[in-house]
Amino acid sequence: MFLILPDARTFEIFATEKIIINQYLRTYTKTFLNPLRLKLIVMKTRYLKNLLILSGLTLFANCNKENDAPSILQNQSQQKVINTTIPKADHIVIVIEENHGYLEINESDSAPYINQVAKDSFSVKFTNSYAIEYGSQKDYLDLYSGSNQGAGGGKHPEDEPFITPNLGRQLIDAGLSYSTFSQGLPYTGYNSDTYGAYVRRHNAAANWMGTGTNQIPITTNQPFTAFPSDFTKLPTVSFVIPNLNRDMHDGTILEGDNWLRINLNKYIQWAKTHNSLFILTFDEDDLNHHDHNHIFTLFCGQKIRRGNDTIHINHYSVLRTIEDMYGLPHAGNADSVKAITNCWKH
């Protein structure tokens, strides 16, 4: 039974207990209220207040969850406080898809496999991930080297091979390894612009093939047919580049989703139990420029903490995260952003 209070002014449901007690003392102590009744009022007030607060928190949590996954970070500044180290993965495989925004992929029936991976207990989905600019080649270069290197959106750069810092050279200099595996590449080291549905503009590392400053061996530029079935033989970091028919550029979202399932699912499942990492991202959103180049990005691996991460990230953030993971220097604009540090298990 709840006590009915004679004066509504004396009770505010979310007031502090001190205010409630003081109000009752002033109003009723000089009349009929004895200490026993005062204690009863305080106890019931505490119960009611705590019950309402608990109910409110439960409602708030239910209203804010997405796909039953916890939101593990609210802003960029918080992550440095929560976690400051990044577990080192034995292998990282990065797949870049083409030309579709976050809203076209997230919860889409056309991308069932991608969304299945996003909901995996070893996955984190970044709900505020953004490309750097428009023009595919620029974004691939941004992700690989922290800069577009002055290249255009699709033409073969006139001043390649570049001599600027880049992820592949950093890894090799650190005693680690790097390769790009491109679907449709006719042979290792191929450097022409197209071959069937293969396009060089999506193969950023090809712009550093050579023996000069910051350049990488031509053997790092491999066809996807060389992607090992024994995943322990993968390089430390590799990019997988589907061709135009399978990266959602010329083909459909569903075709790209199916290709990913058929060709990368075994690695993704293996990564969850072998200290490795899968990264899926998109080059840009060229259909909805009003959405500020909002793209779909996820990490999946053994050391990933499940959830939907709400921090603002971009291609530079992903590059910086890989560099920090292996203790590498920061290439280009990766030096100006923070690594992604909150989504890791320790």
C-alpha positions as CSV (number, residue, x, y, z in Angstrom):
1,M,0.0,0.0,0.0
2,F,1.3,3.4,-1.0
3,L,1.0,6.4,1.4
4,I,-1.2,9.2,0.0
5,L,0.5,12.5,0.7
6,P,-1.8,15.4,1.8
7,D,0.1,18.1,0.0
8,A,1.4,17.6,-3.6
9,R,3.9,20.5,-3.2
10,T,5.8,18.5,-0.7
11,F,6.7,15.7,-3.0
12,E,8.6,15.8,-6.3
13,I,9.2,12.3,-7.7
14,F,12.7,12.9,-8.8
15,A,13.8,15.1,-5.9
16,T,16.7,14.1,-3.7
17,E,16.0,12.3,-0.5
18,K,17.4,15.2,1.5
19,I,15.0,17.7,0.0
20,I,12.1,15.3,0.6
21,I,13.0,14.8,4.2
22,N,13.5,18.5,4.8
23,Q,10.1,19.4,3.3
24,Y,8.3,16.9,5.5
25,L,10.2,18.0,8.6
26,R,9.2,21.6,8.0
27,T,5.6,20.9,7.2
28,Y,4.6,18.1,9.6
29,T,7.0,17.6,12.5
30,K,5.3,20.3,14.6
31,T,1.9,18.8,14.1
32,F,1.2,15.1,13.9
33,L,4.1,13.4,12.2
34,N,6.2,11.3,14.5
35,P,9.6,9.7,13.7
36,L,8.2,6.3,12.8
37,R,5.8,7.8,10.2
38,L,8.7,9.9,8.7
39,K,10.8,6.8,8.3
40,L,8.0,5.0,6.5
41,I,7.6,7.9,4.1
42,V,11.3,8.0,3.3
43,M,11.5,4.2,2.8
44,K,8.5,4.3,0.4
45,T,9.8,7.3,-1.4
46,R,13.2,5.6,-2.0
47,Y,11.5,2.5,-3.3
48,L,9.3,4.4,-5.7
49,K,12.1,6.6,-7.0
50,N,14.5,3.7,-7.6
51,L,11.8,1.7,-9.3
52,L,11.0,4.6,-11.7
53,I,14.7,5.2,-12.4
54,L,15.3,1.5,-13.1
55,S,12.3,1.4,-15.5
56,G,13.5,4.5,-17.3
57,L,17.0,3.1,-17.8
58,T,15.5,-0.2,-19.1
59,L,13.3,1.7,-21.6
60,F,16.3,3.9,-22.6
61,A,18.4,0.9,-23.3
62,N,15.7,-0.9,-25.3
63,C,15.1,2.2,-27.4
64,N,18.7,2.7,-28.3
65,K,20.0,-0.8,-29.1
66,E,20.6,-1.6,-32.8
67,N,20.4,-5.2,-33.9
68,D,20.7,-6.2,-30.2
69,A,24.3,-5.1,-30.2
70,P,25.7,-2.8,-27.5
71,S,26.8,0.7,-28.5
72,I,30.4,0.5,-27.2
73,L,31.5,4.1,-27.7
74,Q,29.8,7.4,-27.9
75,N,32.4,9.8,-29.0
76,Q,36.0,10.0,-30.3
77,S,37.4,11.6,-27.1
78,Q,36.2,8.7,-24.9
79,Q,38.1,5.9,-26.5
80,K,41.5,7.0,-25.3
81,V,40.3,6.8,-21.7
82,I,38.7,3.4,-22.1
83,N,41.5,1.5,-24.0
84,T,44.8,2.8,-25.2
85,T,46.4,-0.4,-26.7
86,I,45.6,-2.4,-29.8
87,P,46.2,-6.2,-29.7
88,K,48.5,-7.2,-32.6
89,A,46.8,-9.5,-35.1
90,D,48.7,-12.3,-36.8
91,H,47.0,-11.5,-40.1
92,I,44.7,-8.7,-41.5
93,V,42.7,-9.1,-44.7
94,I,41.0,-5.9,-45.9
95,V,38.3,-6.0,-48.6
96,I,37.2,-2.8,-50.3
97,E,33.8,-2.6,-52.0
98,E,32.5,0.1,-54.3
99,N,30.2,3.0,-54.5
100,H,27.4,2.4,-52.0
101,G,26.5,4.3,-48.8
102,Y,25.8,3.1,-45.4
103,L,22.1,3.1,-45.7
104,E,22.2,1.0,-48.9
105,I,24.1,-1.8,-47.1
106,N,23.1,-1.7,-43.4
107,E,20.2,-4.1,-42.8
108,S,19.7,-4.4,-46.5
109,D,18.1,-7.6,-47.9
110,S,20.6,-7.2,-50.8
111,A,23.5,-7.7,-48.5
112,P,22.5,-10.6,-46.2
113,Y,26.0,-12.0,-45.7
114,I,27.6,-8.7,-44.9
115,N,24.9,-8.0,-42.3
116,Q,25.3,-11.5,-40.9
117,V,29.0,-10.8,-40.3
118,A,28.2,-7.4,-38.8
119,K,26.0,-9.1,-36.2
120,D,28.6,-11.8,-35.4
121,S,29.7,-11.9,-31.7
122,F,33.3,-11.2,-33.0
123,S,32.3,-8.1,-35.1
124,V,32.0,-4.4,-34.6
125,K,30.1,-2.2,-37.0
126,F,31.2,1.4,-37.2
127,T,28.0,3.4,-37.7
128,N,29.8,6.7,-38.3
129,S,32.4,5.7,-40.9
130,Y,33.1,8.1,-43.8
131,A,35.2,8.1,-46.9
132,I,37.6,11.0,-47.4
133,E,36.6,12.3,-50.9
134,Y,35.0,11.4,-54.2
135,G,36.8,9.5,-56.9
136,S,37.6,5.9,-56.3
137,Q,41.4,6.0,-56.9
138,K,41.8,8.8,-54.4
139,D,40.0,6.9,-51.6
140,Y,42.1,3.7,-52.2
141,L,45.2,5.8,-52.0
142,D,44.0,7.5,-48.9
143,L,43.4,4.2,-47.1
144,Y,46.8,2.8,-48.2
145,S,49.0,5.8,-47.8
146,G,47.2,8.5,-46.0
147,S,47.1,10.7,-49.1
148,N,45.6,10.7,-52.6
149,Q,49.2,11.5,-53.8
150,G,47.7,14.1,-56.2
151,A,46.1,11.5,-58.3
152,G,42.8,11.9,-60.1
153,G,39.7,9.8,-59.8
154,G,40.7,7.1,-62.3
155,K,43.6,8.0,-64.6
156,H,46.9,6.3,-64.4
157,P,49.1,8.6,-62.2
158,E,51.8,10.1,-64.4
159,D,54.5,10.2,-61.7
160,E,54.3,6.6,-60.5
161,P,56.0,4.8,-59.0
162,F,55.6,7.1,-56.0
163,I,58.4,7.5,-53.4
164,T,56.1,8.5,-50.5
165,P,55.5,6.6,-47.3
166,N,52.9,3.8,-47.5
167,L,51.6,0.8,-45.5
168,G,53.3,-1.9,-47.6
169,R,56.8,-0.4,-47.3
170,Q,56.3,0.3,-43.6
171,L,55.4,-3.4,-42.9
172,I,58.3,-4.7,-44.9
173,D,60.7,-2.3,-43.2
174,A,59.5,-3.7,-39.8
175,G,60.2,-7.2,-40.8
176,L,56.6,-8.0,-41.6
177,S,54.9,-8.7,-45.0
178,Y,52.3,-7.2,-47.4
179,S,50.4,-8.2,-50.6
180,T,47.5,-7.1,-52.7
181,F,45.3,-9.9,-54.1
182,S,43.3,-8.6,-57.1
183,Q,40.6,-10.6,-58.8
184,G,41.3,-10.8,-62.5
185,L,44.9,-9.6,-62.4
186,P,46.5,-11.6,-65.2
187,Y,49.9,-12.2,-63.5
188,T,52.1,-11.0,-60.6
189,G,53.4,-7.5,-61.1
190,Y,51.0,-6.5,-63.9
191,N,51.0,-2.7,-64.2
192,S,48.6,-1.8,-67.0
193,D,45.3,-0.1,-66.3
194,T,42.8,-2.8,-67.1
195,Y,42.4,-6.5,-67.9
196,G,38.9,-7.7,-68.3
197,A,37.0,-6.5,-65.2
198,Y,40.2,-5.7,-63.3
199,V,41.1,-2.0,-63.0
200,R,44.4,-0.7,-61.7
201,R,42.8,2.4,-60.1
202,H,41.5,0.1,-57.3
203,N,44.9,-1.3,-56.7
204,A,46.6,1.4,-54.7
205,A,49.8,-0.4,-53.9
206,A,50.6,-0.9,-57.5
207,N,51.7,2.7,-57.6
208,W,54.7,1.9,-55.5
209,M,56.1,-1.0,-57.3
210,G,59.9,-0.6,-57.8
211,T,63.2,-0.6,-56.0
212,G,63.5,3.0,-55.1
213,T,62.7,5.0,-51.9
214,N,59.6,3.7,-50.2
215,Q,58.8,1.3,-53.1
216,I,57.8,-2.3,-52.8
217,P,58.6,-5.4,-54.8
218,I,56.4,-6.3,-57.8
219,T,55.8,-9.7,-56.1
220,T,53.5,-7.9,-53.7
221,N,51.0,-7.3,-56.6
222,Q,49.3,-10.7,-57.0
223,P,46.2,-12.2,-58.6
224,F,43.5,-13.4,-56.3
225,T,44.1,-16.9,-57.5
226,A,47.3,-16.7,-55.3
227,F,45.3,-16.1,-52.1
228,P,46.4,-19.1,-50.0
229,S,44.0,-21.7,-48.7
230,D,46.3,-22.2,-45.8
231,F,45.7,-18.9,-44.1
232,T,48.8,-19.2,-41.9
233,K,50.7,-18.4,-45.2
234,L,49.0,-15.1,-45.6
235,P,51.1,-11.9,-45.4
236,T,50.8,-9.9,-42.2
237,V,48.5,-7.4,-44.0
238,S,46.8,-7.9,-47.4
239,F,44.2,-6.1,-49.5
240,V,41.7,-8.1,-51.5
241,I,40.3,-6.3,-54.5
242,P,37.3,-7.8,-56.3
243,N,36.8,-7.0,-59.9
244,L,34.2,-4.5,-61.2
245,N,31.6,-7.2,-61.5
246,R,32.0,-8.4,-57.9
247,D,32.8,-5.2,-56.0
248,M,29.3,-3.7,-56.5
249,H,30.7,-1.2,-59.0
250,D,29.2,-2.8,-62.2
251,G,27.5,-5.7,-60.5
252,T,24.7,-5.6,-57.9
253,I,25.0,-5.4,-54.2
254,L,23.8,-9.0,-53.9
255,E,26.4,-10.2,-56.4
256,G,29.1,-8.5,-54.4
257,D,27.7,-9.9,-51.2
258,N,27.7,-13.4,-52.6
259,W,31.2,-13.2,-53.9
260,L,32.4,-12.1,-50.4
261,R,30.6,-15.1,-48.8
262,I,31.9,-17.6,-51.3
263,N,35.5,-16.4,-51.3
264,L,36.2,-14.9,-47.8
265,N,33.9,-16.7,-45.4
266,K,36.5,-19.4,-44.6
267,Y,39.1,-16.8,-43.7
268,I,36.6,-14.8,-41.7
269,Q,35.6,-17.9,-39.6
270,W,39.3,-18.8,-39.2
271,A,40.2,-15.3,-38.1
272,K,37.8,-15.6,-35.1
273,T,39.9,-18.4,-33.6
274,H,43.4,-17.6,-34.9
275,N,44.2,-14.1,-33.6
276,S,43.5,-12.5,-37.0
277,L,41.3,-9.7,-38.4
278,F,39.0,-9.1,-41.3
279,I,38.1,-5.5,-42.3
280,L,35.4,-4.6,-44.8
281,T,34.9,-1.1,-46.0
282,F,33.8,0.9,-49.0
283,D,35.7,3.4,-51.1
284,E,32.9,6.0,-51.2
285,D,29.2,6.6,-51.4
286,D,28.8,8.2,-54.8
287,L,25.0,7.8,-54.9
288,N,24.1,9.9,-51.9
289,H,26.5,12.8,-51.7
290,H,24.0,14.6,-49.3
291,D,25.0,12.0,-46.7
292,H,28.5,13.3,-46.4
293,N,30.2,10.1,-47.9
294,H,28.8,7.9,-45.1
295,I,30.0,4.3,-45.7
296,F,29.7,0.9,-44.2
297,T,32.8,-0.4,-42.3
298,L,33.2,-3.4,-40.0
299,F,36.0,-5.3,-38.2
300,C,35.7,-9.0,-37.4
301,G,38.2,-11.1,-35.5
302,Q,39.2,-12.9,-32.4
303,K,40.1,-9.8,-30.4
304,I,37.1,-7.7,-31.4
305,R,34.5,-6.7,-28.8
306,R,31.0,-7.0,-30.2
307,G,28.9,-3.9,-30.7
308,N,28.0,-0.9,-32.8
309,D,30.8,1.7,-32.4
310,T,29.5,5.3,-32.9
311,I,32.8,7.1,-33.1
312,H,33.5,9.1,-36.3
313,I,36.1,7.3,-38.4
314,N,37.5,7.5,-41.9
315,H,40.0,5.8,-44.2
316,Y,42.9,7.6,-42.3
317,S,41.6,6.2,-39.0
318,V,41.7,2.6,-40.4
319,L,45.2,3.1,-41.7
320,R,46.4,4.7,-38.4
321,T,44.9,1.8,-36.5
322,I,46.9,-0.8,-38.5
323,E,50.1,1.3,-38.2
324,D,49.7,1.6,-34.4
325,M,48.9,-2.1,-34.1
326,Y,52.3,-3.0,-35.5
327,G,54.3,0.0,-34.1
328,L,54.7,1.6,-37.6
329,P,55.3,5.2,-38.5
330,H,52.2,7.2,-39.7
331,A,51.9,7.7,-43.4
332,G,50.5,11.0,-44.7
333,N,47.3,12.2,-43.0
334,A,47.1,9.1,-40.7
335,D,49.3,11.2,-38.5
336,S,46.5,13.7,-37.9
337,V,43.8,11.3,-36.7
338,K,43.4,8.9,-33.8
339,A,43.6,5.1,-34.0
340,I,40.5,3.1,-33.3
341,T,41.1,1.8,-29.8
342,N,37.9,1.0,-28.1
343,C,36.6,-2.1,-30.0
344,W,39.3,-4.5,-28.8
345,K,39.2,-7.3,-26.3
346,H,42.2,-7.5,-23.9
